[in-house]
Amino acid sequence: MRWWCYIILDVLNDPDVFSTAMLAEIKADVHTLLTSAEDPYLEDDLYDRLTDRVIEWHIAKGGPIKREKNPQLYK
């Protein structure tokens, strides 16, 4: 999960797509996920917001981005 949080934060940290306030909200949401390992965050609001931001970014950029294969991840 932590790896995905860093990917989300890296990709969505895009001032060409999001306002300063929106970037702060994205960072706060990802921070909540990263600091809730012992007590996972289970409410839908945070996940809904991040999903919306991913879709907004995808539309603004015209599609997904290619990433190098990570051998540490298993399918």
Biopython code that builds the backbone (N, CA, C, O; Angstrom):
import numpy as np
from Bio.PDB.StructureBuilder import StructureBuilder

atoms = [
    (1, "MET", "N", (0.824, -1.195, 0.000)),
    (1, "MET", "CA", (0.000, 0.000, 0.000)),
    (1, "MET", "C", (0.870, 1.261, 0.000)),
    (1, "MET", "O", (0.571, 2.231, -0.697)),
    (2, "ARG", "N", (1.929, 1.236, 0.776)),
    (2, "ARG", "CA", (2.773, 2.433, 0.876)),
    (2, "ARG", "C", (3.321, 2.830, -0.493)),
    (2, "ARG", "O", (3.354, 4.011, -0.838)),
    (3, "TRP", "N", (3.751, 1.828, -1.271)),
    (3, "TRP", "CA", (4.314, 2.105, -2.582)),
    (3, "TRP", "C", (3.297, 2.838, -3.446)),
    (3, "TRP", "O", (3.642, 3.802, -4.129)),
    (4, "TRP", "N", (2.038, 2.384, -3.419)),
    (4, "TRP", "CA", (0.993, 3.021, -4.217)),
    (4, "TRP", "C", (0.735, 4.444, -3.744)),
    (4, "TRP", "O", (0.458, 5.324, -4.559)),
    (5, "CYS", "N", (0.822, 4.675, -2.470)),
    (5, "CYS", "CA", (0.633, 6.042, -1.957)),
    (5, "CYS", "C", (1.678, 6.983, -2.537)),
    (5, "CYS", "O", (1.358, 8.102, -2.937)),
    (6, "TYR", "N", (2.918, 6.535, -2.583)),
    (6, "TYR", "CA", (3.976, 7.377, -3.127)),
    (6, "TYR", "C", (3.801, 7.605, -4.626)),
    (6, "TYR", "O", (4.092, 8.695, -5.118)),
    (7, "ILE", "N", (3.334, 6.604, -5.354)),
    (7, "ILE", "CA", (3.064, 6.770, -6.783)),
    (7, "ILE", "C", (1.943, 7.784, -6.986)),
    (7, "ILE", "O", (2.056, 8.682, -7.821)),
    (8, "ILE", "N", (0.861, 7.639, -6.221)),
    (8, "ILE", "CA", (-0.270, 8.571, -6.323)),
    (8, "ILE", "C", (0.201, 9.991, -6.025)),
    (8, "ILE", "O", (-0.124, 10.927, -6.755)),
    (9, "LEU", "N", (0.958, 10.139, -4.962)),
    (9, "LEU", "CA", (1.449, 11.463, -4.589)),
    (9, "LEU", "C", (2.362, 12.040, -5.667)),
    (9, "LEU", "O", (2.268, 13.222, -5.999)),
    (10, "ASP", "N", (3.233, 11.214, -6.204)),
    (10, "ASP", "CA", (4.162, 11.670, -7.238)),
    (10, "ASP", "C", (3.419, 12.115, -8.494)),
    (10, "ASP", "O", (3.709, 13.180, -9.040)),
    (11, "VAL", "N", (2.474, 11.318, -8.951)),
    (11, "VAL", "CA", (1.766, 11.620, -10.194)),
    (11, "VAL", "C", (0.805, 12.795, -10.018)),
    (11, "VAL", "O", (0.755, 13.685, -10.867)),
    (12, "LEU", "N", (0.054, 12.803, -8.938)),
    (12, "LEU", "CA", (-0.958, 13.842, -8.761)),
    (12, "LEU", "C", (-0.391, 15.183, -8.305)),
    (12, "LEU", "O", (-1.106, 16.184, -8.317)),
    (13, "ASN", "N", (0.862, 15.222, -7.909)),
    (13, "ASN", "CA", (1.488, 16.482, -7.487)),
    (13, "ASN", "C", (1.824, 17.296, -8.740)),
    (13, "ASN", "O", (2.991, 17.479, -9.088)),
    (14, "ASP", "N", (0.779, 17.776, -9.401)),
    (14, "ASP", "CA", (0.907, 18.402, -10.713)),
    (14, "ASP", "C", (0.213, 19.766, -10.709)),
    (14, "ASP", "O", (-1.007, 19.839, -10.856)),
    (15, "PRO", "N", (0.975, 20.836, -10.544)),
    (15, "PRO", "CA", (0.365, 22.170, -10.507)),
    (15, "PRO", "C", (-0.231, 22.616, -11.841)),
    (15, "PRO", "O", (-0.956, 23.610, -11.890)),
    (16, "ASP", "N", (0.062, 21.900, -12.914)),
    (16, "ASP", "CA", (-0.566, 22.206, -14.197)),
    (16, "ASP", "C", (-2.018, 21.724, -14.233)),
    (16, "ASP", "O", (-2.812, 22.196, -15.047)),
    (17, "VAL", "N", (-2.355, 20.801, -13.367)),
    (17, "VAL", "CA", (-3.702, 20.228, -13.340)),
    (17, "VAL", "C", (-4.488, 20.713, -12.124)),
    (17, "VAL", "O", (-5.680, 21.001, -12.227)),
    (18, "PHE", "N", (-3.814, 20.802, -10.965)),
    (18, "PHE", "CA", (-4.518, 21.089, -9.717)),
    (18, "PHE", "C", (-4.084, 22.417, -9.100)),
    (18, "PHE", "O", (-2.937, 22.842, -9.232)),
    (19, "SER", "N", (-5.027, 23.050, -8.430)),
    (19, "SER", "CA", (-4.748, 24.291, -7.709)),
    (19, "SER", "C", (-3.889, 23.995, -6.481)),
    (19, "SER", "O", (-3.724, 22.841, -6.088)),
    (20, "THR", "N", (-3.358, 25.033, -5.895)),
    (20, "THR", "CA", (-2.562, 24.886, -4.679)),
    (20, "THR", "C", (-3.386, 24.248, -3.563)),
    (20, "THR", "O", (-2.887, 23.387, -2.838)),
    (21, "ALA", "N", (-4.626, 24.658, -3.424)),
    (21, "ALA", "CA", (-5.502, 24.091, -2.388)),
    (21, "ALA", "C", (-5.768, 22.610, -2.649)),
    (21, "ALA", "O", (-5.774, 21.806, -1.717)),
    (22, "MET", "N", (-5.986, 22.250, -3.902)),
    (22, "MET", "CA", (-6.238, 20.855, -4.249)),
    (22, "MET", "C", (-4.994, 20.008, -4.008)),
    (22, "MET", "O", (-5.095, 18.879, -3.528)),
    (23, "LEU", "N", (-3.822, 20.546, -4.338)),
    (23, "LEU", "CA", (-2.573, 19.822, -4.077)),
    (23, "LEU", "C", (-2.380, 19.579, -2.588)),
    (23, "LEU", "O", (-1.929, 18.506, -2.185)),
    (24, "ALA", "N", (-2.720, 20.568, -1.771)),
    (24, "ALA", "CA", (-2.615, 20.402, -0.319)),
    (24, "ALA", "C", (-3.569, 19.313, 0.163)),
    (24, "ALA", "O", (-3.215, 18.521, 1.037)),
    (25, "GLU", "N", (-4.778, 19.269, -0.401)),
    (25, "GLU", "CA", (-5.744, 18.238, -0.014)),
    (25, "GLU", "C", (-5.251, 16.847, -0.417)),
    (25, "GLU", "O", (-5.380, 15.895, 0.354)),
    (26, "ILE", "N", (-4.691, 16.728, -1.613)),
    (26, "ILE", "CA", (-4.144, 15.443, -2.071)),
    (26, "ILE", "C", (-3.043, 14.982, -1.122)),
    (26, "ILE", "O", (-3.035, 13.830, -0.689)),
    (27, "LYS", "N", (-2.118, 15.876, -0.803)),
    (27, "LYS", "CA", (-1.014, 15.527, 0.106)),
    (27, "LYS", "C", (-1.533, 15.124, 1.477)),
    (27, "LYS", "O", (-1.023, 14.176, 2.073)),
    (28, "ALA", "N", (-2.529, 15.822, 1.983)),
    (28, "ALA", "CA", (-3.105, 15.487, 3.296)),
    (28, "ALA", "C", (-3.770, 14.113, 3.260)),
    (28, "ALA", "O", (-3.623, 13.326, 4.195)),
    (29, "ASP", "N", (-4.497, 13.826, 2.187)),
    (29, "ASP", "CA", (-5.162, 12.525, 2.072)),
    (29, "ASP", "C", (-4.149, 11.385, 2.003)),
    (29, "ASP", "O", (-4.311, 10.366, 2.674)),
    (30, "VAL", "N", (-3.110, 11.554, 1.195)),
    (30, "VAL", "CA", (-2.082, 10.518, 1.097)),
    (30, "VAL", "C", (-1.351, 10.377, 2.428)),
    (30, "VAL", "O", (-1.039, 9.262, 2.847)),
    (31, "HIS", "N", (-1.079, 11.484, 3.088)),
    (31, "HIS", "CA", (-0.431, 11.434, 4.404)),
    (31, "HIS", "C", (-1.287, 10.631, 5.396)),
    (31, "HIS", "O", (-0.760, 9.842, 6.180)),
    (32, "THR", "N", (-2.586, 10.836, 5.354)),
    (32, "THR", "CA", (-3.491, 10.073, 6.222)),
    (32, "THR", "C", (-3.354, 8.577, 5.961)),
    (32, "THR", "O", (-3.304, 7.785, 6.902)),
    (33, "LEU", "N", (-3.293, 8.190, 4.701)),
    (33, "LEU", "CA", (-3.128, 6.769, 4.376)),
    (33, "LEU", "C", (-1.783, 6.232, 4.846)),
    (33, "LEU", "O", (-1.698, 5.113, 5.352)),
    (34, "LEU", "N", (-0.739, 7.026, 4.680)),
    (34, "LEU", "CA", (0.599, 6.577, 5.068)),
    (34, "LEU", "C", (0.763, 6.460, 6.575)),
    (34, "LEU", "O", (1.544, 5.635, 7.048)),
    (35, "THR", "N", (0.048, 7.260, 7.324)),
    (35, "THR", "CA", (0.211, 7.241, 8.783)),
    (35, "THR", "C", (-0.836, 6.390, 9.481)),
    (35, "THR", "O", (-0.888, 6.346, 10.710)),
    (36, "SER", "N", (-1.670, 5.713, 8.700)),
    (36, "SER", "CA", (-2.719, 4.910, 9.329)),
    (36, "SER", "C", (-2.476, 3.414, 9.177)),
    (36, "SER", "O", (-3.428, 2.639, 9.096)),
    (37, "ALA", "N", (-1.214, 3.002, 9.137)),
    (37, "ALA", "CA", (-0.881, 1.588, 8.947)),
    (37, "ALA", "C", (-1.395, 0.720, 10.093)),
    (37, "ALA", "O", (-1.920, -0.369, 9.859)),
    (38, "GLU", "N", (-1.251, 1.185, 11.303)),
    (38, "GLU", "CA", (-1.708, 0.419, 12.466)),
    (38, "GLU", "C", (-3.222, 0.422, 12.587)),
    (38, "GLU", "O", (-3.823, -0.555, 13.033)),
    (39, "ASP", "N", (-3.825, 1.517, 12.191)),
    (39, "ASP", "CA", (-5.274, 1.688, 12.277)),
    (39, "ASP", "C", (-5.755, 2.208, 10.924)),
    (39, "ASP", "O", (-5.925, 3.415, 10.758)),
    (40, "PRO", "N", (-5.978, 1.315, 9.950)),
    (40, "PRO", "CA", (-6.287, 1.744, 8.582)),
    (40, "PRO", "C", (-7.488, 2.673, 8.495)),
    (40, "PRO", "O", (-8.467, 2.525, 9.227)),
    (41, "TYR", "N", (-7.391, 3.620, 7.593)),
    (41, "TYR", "CA", (-8.481, 4.562, 7.354)),
    (41, "TYR", "C", (-9.533, 3.847, 6.520)),
    (41, "TYR", "O", (-9.228, 3.355, 5.433)),
    (42, "LEU", "N", (-10.762, 3.784, 7.009)),
    (42, "LEU", "CA", (-11.800, 2.987, 6.361)),
    (42, "LEU", "C", (-12.976, 3.788, 5.818)),
    (42, "LEU", "O", (-13.883, 3.210, 5.219)),
    (43, "GLU", "N", (-12.982, 5.088, 6.010)),
    (43, "GLU", "CA", (-14.094, 5.899, 5.510)),
    (43, "GLU", "C", (-13.934, 6.118, 4.002)),
    (43, "GLU", "O", (-12.814, 6.165, 3.493)),
    (44, "ASP", "N", (-15.037, 6.248, 3.304)),
    (44, "ASP", "CA", (-15.016, 6.379, 1.851)),
    (44, "ASP", "C", (-14.549, 7.744, 1.356)),
    (44, "ASP", "O", (-14.038, 7.847, 0.240)),
    (45, "ASP", "N", (-14.712, 8.789, 2.158)),
    (45, "ASP", "CA", (-14.472, 10.147, 1.663)),
    (45, "ASP", "C", (-13.083, 10.338, 1.069)),
    (45, "ASP", "O", (-12.947, 10.880, -0.028)),
    (46, "LEU", "N", (-12.079, 9.911, 1.765)),
    (46, "LEU", "CA", (-10.699, 10.070, 1.322)),
    (46, "LEU", "C", (-10.455, 9.303, 0.022)),
    (46, "LEU", "O", (-9.856, 9.839, -0.909)),
    (47, "TYR", "N", (-10.907, 8.074, -0.045)),
    (47, "TYR", "CA", (-10.721, 7.260, -1.240)),
    (47, "TYR", "C", (-11.505, 7.826, -2.422)),
    (47, "TYR", "O", (-11.027, 7.803, -3.556)),
    (48, "ASP", "N", (-12.697, 8.328, -2.158)),
    (48, "ASP", "CA", (-13.495, 8.962, -3.216)),
    (48, "ASP", "C", (-12.790, 10.193, -3.772)),
    (48, "ASP", "O", (-12.748, 10.386, -4.987)),
    (49, "ARG", "N", (-12.235, 11.027, -2.891)),
    (49, "ARG", "CA", (-11.531, 12.228, -3.339)),
    (49, "ARG", "C", (-10.320, 11.874, -4.197)),
    (49, "ARG", "O", (-10.110, 12.460, -5.258)),
    (50, "LEU", "N", (-9.526, 10.912, -3.731)),
    (50, "LEU", "CA", (-8.337, 10.528, -4.496)),
    (50, "LEU", "C", (-8.716, 9.902, -5.836)),
    (50, "LEU", "O", (-8.049, 10.138, -6.843)),
    (51, "THR", "N", (-9.771, 9.114, -5.851)),
    (51, "THR", "CA", (-10.242, 8.543, -7.116)),
    (51, "THR", "C", (-10.660, 9.647, -8.079)),
    (51, "THR", "O", (-10.330, 9.600, -9.264)),
    (52, "ASP", "N", (-11.381, 10.635, -7.572)),
    (52, "ASP", "CA", (-11.783, 11.769, -8.410)),
    (52, "ASP", "C", (-10.568, 12.503, -8.963)),
    (52, "ASP", "O", (-10.556, 12.887, -10.133)),
    (53, "ARG", "N", (-9.539, 12.705, -8.127)),
    (53, "ARG", "CA", (-8.345, 13.404, -8.581)),
    (53, "ARG", "C", (-7.610, 12.602, -9.657)),
    (53, "ARG", "O", (-7.100, 13.179, -10.617)),
    (54, "VAL", "N", (-7.553, 11.276, -9.501)),
    (54, "VAL", "CA", (-6.903, 10.432, -10.510)),
    (54, "VAL", "C", (-7.628, 10.577, -11.845)),
    (54, "VAL", "O", (-6.988, 10.709, -12.888)),
    (55, "ILE", "N", (-8.951, 10.553, -11.818)),
    (55, "ILE", "CA", (-9.734, 10.690, -13.046)),
    (55, "ILE", "C", (-9.532, 12.080, -13.654)),
    (55, "ILE", "O", (-9.369, 12.205, -14.867)),
    (56, "GLU", "N", (-9.542, 13.117, -12.827)),
    (56, "GLU", "CA", (-9.317, 14.477, -13.325)),
    (56, "GLU", "C", (-7.937, 14.606, -13.968)),
    (56, "GLU", "O", (-7.794, 15.223, -15.023)),
    (57, "TRP", "N", (-6.928, 14.024, -13.327)),
    (57, "TRP", "CA", (-5.580, 14.067, -13.872)),
    (57, "TRP", "C", (-5.525, 13.328, -15.204)),
    (57, "TRP", "O", (-4.938, 13.814, -16.170)),
    (58, "HIS", "N", (-6.142, 12.150, -15.246)),
    (58, "HIS", "CA", (-6.167, 11.331, -16.456)),
    (58, "HIS", "C", (-6.786, 12.102, -17.623)),
    (58, "HIS", "O", (-6.252, 12.091, -18.732)),
    (59, "ILE", "N", (-7.900, 12.763, -17.374)),
    (59, "ILE", "CA", (-8.577, 13.541, -18.413)),
    (59, "ILE", "C", (-7.705, 14.722, -18.853)),
    (59, "ILE", "O", (-7.584, 14.997, -20.047)),
    (60, "ALA", "N", (-7.102, 15.415, -17.889)),
    (60, "ALA", "CA", (-6.264, 16.574, -18.206)),
    (60, "ALA", "C", (-5.028, 16.186, -19.023)),
    (60, "ALA", "O", (-4.585, 16.945, -19.885)),
    (61, "LYS", "N", (-4.486, 15.024, -18.753)),
    (61, "LYS", "CA", (-3.258, 14.575, -19.427)),
    (61, "LYS", "C", (-3.532, 13.731, -20.667)),
    (61, "LYS", "O", (-2.612, 13.399, -21.415)),
    (62, "GLY", "N", (-4.794, 13.387, -20.881)),
    (62, "GLY", "CA", (-5.138, 12.636, -22.080)),
    (62, "GLY", "C", (-4.802, 11.163, -22.032)),
    (62, "GLY", "O", (-4.679, 10.526, -23.078)),
    (63, "GLY", "N", (-4.653, 10.610, -20.851)),
    (63, "GLY", "CA", (-4.423, 9.169, -20.749)),
    (63, "GLY", "C", (-3.441, 8.799, -19.670)),
    (63, "GLY", "O", (-2.926, 9.659, -18.954)),
    (64, "PRO", "N", (-3.184, 7.501, -19.557)),
    (64, "PRO", "CA", (-2.274, 7.012, -18.516)),
    (64, "PRO", "C", (-0.816, 7.292, -18.865)),
    (64, "PRO", "O", (-0.496, 7.687, -19.986)),
    (65, "ILE", "N", (0.045, 7.083, -17.903)),
    (65, "ILE", "CA", (1.480, 7.207, -18.144)),
    (65, "ILE", "C", (2.107, 5.825, -18.040)),
    (65, "ILE", "O", (1.657, 4.985, -17.261)),
    (66, "LYS", "N", (3.123, 5.605, -18.811)),
    (66, "LYS", "CA", (3.851, 4.331, -18.754)),
    (66, "LYS", "C", (4.851, 4.397, -17.605)),
    (66, "LYS", "O", (5.504, 5.418, -17.392)),
    (67, "ARG", "N", (4.957, 3.310, -16.882)),
    (67, "ARG", "CA", (5.933, 3.206, -15.799)),
    (67, "ARG", "C", (6.789, 1.984, -16.063)),
    (67, "ARG", "O", (6.341, 1.005, -16.660)),
    (68, "GLU", "N", (8.022, 2.061, -15.609)),
    (68, "GLU", "CA", (8.885, 0.900, -15.744)),
    (68, "GLU", "C", (8.381, -0.226, -14.859)),
    (68, "GLU", "O", (7.821, 0.011, -13.789)),
    (69, "LYS", "N", (8.583, -1.435, -15.310)),
    (69, "LYS", "CA", (8.169, -2.604, -14.539)),
    (69, "LYS", "C", (8.988, -2.667, -13.249)),
    (69, "LYS", "O", (10.212, -2.530, -13.270)),
    (70, "ASN", "N", (8.309, -2.874, -12.149)),
    (70, "ASN", "CA", (8.965, -2.973, -10.844)),
    (70, "ASN", "C", (9.035, -4.447, -10.460)),
    (70, "ASN", "O", (7.999, -5.044, -10.169)),
    (71, "PRO", "N", (10.211, -5.046, -10.449)),
    (71, "PRO", "CA", (10.329, -6.478, -10.144)),
    (71, "PRO", "C", (9.938, -6.830, -8.700)),
    (71, "PRO", "O", (9.748, -8.003, -8.378)),
    (72, "GLN", "N", (9.820, -5.825, -7.843)),
    (72, "GLN", "CA", (9.441, -6.104, -6.454)),
    (72, "GLN", "C", (7.932, -6.249, -6.281)),
    (72, "GLN", "O", (7.462, -6.656, -5.218)),
    (73, "LEU", "N", (7.175, -5.916, -7.326)),
    (73, "LEU", "CA", (5.729, -6.063, -7.266)),
    (73, "LEU", "C", (5.333, -7.386, -7.905)),
    (73, "LEU", "O", (5.887, -7.781, -8.931)),
    (74, "TYR", "N", (4.385, -8.056, -7.299)),
    (74, "TYR", "CA", (3.916, -9.328, -7.808)),
    (74, "TYR", "C", (2.466, -9.202, -8.219)),
    (74, "TYR", "O", (1.690, -8.489, -7.583)),
    (75, "LYS", "N", (2.106, -9.888, -9.271)),
    (75, "LYS", "CA", (0.720, -9.892, -9.716)),
    (75, "LYS", "C", (-0.002, -11.067, -9.132)),
    (75, "LYS", "O", (-1.192, -11.250, -9.388)),
]
sb = StructureBuilder()
sb.init_structure("model")
sb.init_model(0)
sb.init_chain("A")
sb.init_seg("    ")
for serial, (resi, resn, name, xyz) in enumerate(atoms, 1):
    if name == "N":
        sb.init_residue(resn, " ", resi, " ")
    sb.init_atom(name, np.array(xyz, "f"), 0.0, 1.0, " ", f" {name:<3s}", serial, name[0])
structure = sb.get_structure()
